[in-house]
């Protein structure tokens, strides 16, 4: 078993990892930037090391400082959480060279799935359905137009190194493509230091459904059902749930089997997510693989009564899988509570929390790092809490969520709570009539 884990992250996920480590009786080391000196993950870890100034690139992305922090505290493992170093294959190589266990997949798996063009080809070879599009990198506007003519508009131009909704542009015709191609290449170069693009056909009316997979270092891989992630804004997820309201036993089996084949194709171990688009006829197409623990992992945990972080740590230690795949026991919903003003185009709203009350009761879970008097720094993601409710039925989980949101008090900053309250009362959401473009078609404020 791993003896000590350094957590190369911050906020709620750092606290989540600390809790799992304490249950496994593994000491923890928290790193922090000077802006996070008063954060709760710093308070609850066994040891702490400051790794730099507020900017992420100078602290949570500062590889020499992170490795040095592990070495001076004798941490023999590093858990990256999500974001920051979680999908940095070079960081994994450095950990291995320094004799430090990376709590996550191999560098090779991350590399192969991190390049979206290579990922599509890998999945195609593993007989996983993929969205129609280019076979690889598209090198010119002329080539892009030829492909667009073959598959039909609208299309998506996507950066091969993109992720999280970045490096992506919708194109409706040849005229738009002329301008969009060079602009998207420029943006990809600026954001990811890689200008390469590929093309996918836009699957209209689609739902975003992802399959949670879990593998060990002995070649065992299972799937842990699906999560519905279709309520999005600018390709950023706002609400997730498990199971999906459109899921059937047959579709779950087909998608789960395909996801396992895809994971086996890259010798994957640890928790990971295969993301699919599902059309109105329940045809599904591979989008990408996230080679890390997901923000929305709690809905899988509560629907199946498991602890994915503990399993992740055990797998990194070399243990075989100890859980088995089974149908969902409960229905779970997660609302991402962000420090944003939903009535002002979801503009980030960092500041000091003047008053705070978390909801509670049976079937309610809050993953958060905030407290009364805490100042949310402006340098990082705006997520301040994840509110999860679970019940035997979807209607029950929605009812619990509405009550929990009404109880959730955060004063001093604006949050997305009003948006979520509207959605929990929205007839379309309650009926499960949603897709990835749903929020683009409605005025949620008038609901």
Secondary structure in CASP SS format (residue, H / E / C, confidence):
PFRMAT SS
TARGET T0000
AUTHOR 0000-0000-0000
METHOD secondary structure of the structure
MODEL  1
X C 1.00
X C 1.00
X C 1.00
X E 1.00
X E 1.00
X E 1.00
X E 1.00
X C 1.00
X C 1.00
X C 1.00
X H 1.00
X H 1.00
X H 1.00
X H 1.00
X H 1.00
X H 1.00
X H 1.00
X H 1.00
X H 1.00
X H 1.00
X H 1.00
X H 1.00
X H 1.00
X C 1.00
X C 1.00
X C 1.00
X E 1.00
X E 1.00
X E 1.00
X E 1.00
X E 1.00
X E 1.00
X E 1.00
X H 1.00
X H 1.00
X H 1.00
X C 1.00
X C 1.00
X C 1.00
X H 1.00
X H 1.00
X H 1.00
X H 1.00
X H 1.00
X C 1.00
X C 1.00
X E 1.00
X E 1.00
X E 1.00
X E 1.00
X E 1.00
X E 1.00
X C 1.00
X C 1.00
X C 1.00
X H 1.00
X H 1.00
X H 1.00
X C 1.00
X C 1.00
X C 1.00
X C 1.00
X H 1.00
X H 1.00
X H 1.00
X H 1.00
X H 1.00
X H 1.00
X H 1.00
X H 1.00
X H 1.00
X H 1.00
X C 1.00
X C 1.00
X C 1.00
X C 1.00
X E 1.00
X E 1.00
X E 1.00
X C 1.00
X C 1.00
X C 1.00
X C 1.00
X C 1.00
X C 1.00
X C 1.00
X C 1.00
X C 1.00
X H 1.00
X H 1.00
X H 1.00
X H 1.00
X H 1.00
X H 1.00
X H 1.00
X H 1.00
X H 1.00
X C 1.00
X C 1.00
X C 1.00
X E 1.00
X E 1.00
X C 1.00
X C 1.00
X C 1.00
X C 1.00
X H 1.00
X H 1.00
X H 1.00
X H 1.00
X H 1.00
X H 1.00
X H 1.00
X H 1.00
X C 1.00
X H 1.00
X H 1.00
X H 1.00
X H 1.00
X H 1.00
X H 1.00
X H 1.00
X H 1.00
X H 1.00
X H 1.00
X C 1.00
X C 1.00
X C 1.00
X C 1.00
X E 1.00
X C 1.00
X C 1.00
X E 1.00
X C 1.00
X C 1.00
X C 1.00
X C 1.00
X E 1.00
X C 1.00
X C 1.00
X H 1.00
X H 1.00
X H 1.00
X H 1.00
X H 1.00
X H 1.00
X H 1.00
X H 1.00
X H 1.00
X H 1.00
X H 1.00
X C 1.00
X C 1.00
X C 1.00
X E 1.00
X E 1.00
X E 1.00
X E 1.00
X E 1.00
X E 1.00
X E 1.00
X E 1.00
X E 1.00
X C 1.00
X C 1.00
X E 1.00
X E 1.00
X E 1.00
X E 1.00
X E 1.00
X E 1.00
X C 1.00
X C 1.00
X H 1.00
X H 1.00
X H 1.00
X H 1.00
X H 1.00
X H 1.00
X H 1.00
X H 1.00
X H 1.00
X H 1.00
X H 1.00
X H 1.00
X H 1.00
X H 1.00
X H 1.00
X H 1.00
X H 1.00
X H 1.00
X H 1.00
X C 1.00
X C 1.00
X C 1.00
X C 1.00
X E 1.00
X E 1.00
X E 1.00
X E 1.00
X E 1.00
X C 1.00
X C 1.00
X C 1.00
X C 1.00
X C 1.00
X E 1.00
X E 1.00
X E 1.00
X E 1.00
X E 1.00
X E 1.00
X E 1.00
X E 1.00
X E 1.00
X C 1.00
X C 1.00
X C 1.00
X C 1.00
X C 1.00
X E 1.00
X E 1.00
X E 1.00
X E 1.00
X E 1.00
X E 1.00
X E 1.00
X E 1.00
X E 1.00
X E 1.00
X E 1.00
X E 1.00
X E 1.00
X C 1.00
X C 1.00
X E 1.00
X E 1.00
X E 1.00
X E 1.00
X E 1.00
X E 1.00
X E 1.00
X C 1.00
X C 1.00
X C 1.00
X C 1.00
X C 1.00
X C 1.00
X H 1.00
X H 1.00
X H 1.00
X H 1.00
X H 1.00
X H 1.00
X H 1.00
X H 1.00
X H 1.00
X H 1.00
X H 1.00
X H 1.00
X H 1.00
X H 1.00
X H 1.00
X H 1.00
X H 1.00
X C 1.00
X C 1.00
X C 1.00
X C 1.00
X E 1.00
X E 1.00
X E 1.00
X E 1.00
X E 1.00
X E 1.00
X E 1.00
X E 1.00
X E 1.00
X C 1.00
X C 1.00
X C 1.00
X C 1.00
X C 1.00
X E 1.00
X E 1.00
X E 1.00
X E 1.00
X E 1.00
X E 1.00
X E 1.00
X C 1.00
X C 1.00
X C 1.00
X C 1.00
X C 1.00
X C 1.00
X H 1.00
X H 1.00
X H 1.00
X H 1.00
X H 1.00
X H 1.00
X H 1.00
X H 1.00
X C 1.00
X C 1.00
X C 1.00
X H 1.00
X H 1.00
X H 1.00
X H 1.00
X H 1.00
X H 1.00
X H 1.00
X H 1.00
X H 1.00
X C 1.00
X C 1.00
X C 1.00
X C 1.00
X C 1.00
X C 1.00
X C 1.00
X C 1.00
X C 1.00
X C 1.00
X C 1.00
X C 1.00
X C 1.00
X C 1.00
X E 1.00
X E 1.00
X E 1.00
X E 1.00
X E 1.00
X E 1.00
X E 1.00
X E 1.00
X C 1.00
X E 1.00
X E 1.00
X H 1.00
X H 1.00
X H 1.00
X C 1.00
X C 1.00
X E 1.00
X E 1.00
X C 1.00
X C 1.00
X C 1.00
X E 1.00
X C 1.00
X C 1.00
X E 1.00
X E 1.00
X E 1.00
X C 1.00
X C 1.00
X C 1.00
X C 1.00
X C 1.00
X C 1.00
X E 1.00
X E 1.00
X E 1.00
X E 1.00
X E 1.00
X C 1.00
X C 1.00
X C 1.00
X C 1.00
X C 1.00
X C 1.00
X E 1.00
X C 1.00
X C 1.00
X C 1.00
X C 1.00
X C 1.00
X C 1.00
X C 1.00
X E 1.00
X E 1.00
X E 1.00
X E 1.00
X E 1.00
X E 1.00
X E 1.00
X E 1.00
X E 1.00
X C 1.00
X C 1.00
X H 1.00
X H 1.00
X H 1.00
X H 1.00
X H 1.00
X H 1.00
X H 1.00
X H 1.00
X H 1.00
X H 1.00
X H 1.00
X H 1.00
X H 1.00
X H 1.00
X C 1.00
X E 1.00
X E 1.00
X E 1.00
X C 1.00
X C 1.00
X C 1.00
X C 1.00
X C 1.00
X H 1.00
X H 1.00
X H 1.00
X H 1.00
X H 1.00
X H 1.00
X H 1.00
X H 1.00
X C 1.00
X C 1.00
X H 1.00
X H 1.00
X H 1.00
X H 1.00
X H 1.00
X C 1.00
X C 1.00
X C 1.00
X C 1.00
X C 1.00
X C 1.00
X H 1.00
X H 1.00
X H 1.00
X H 1.00
X C 1.00
X C 1.00
X H 1.00
X H 1.00
X H 1.00
X C 1.00
END
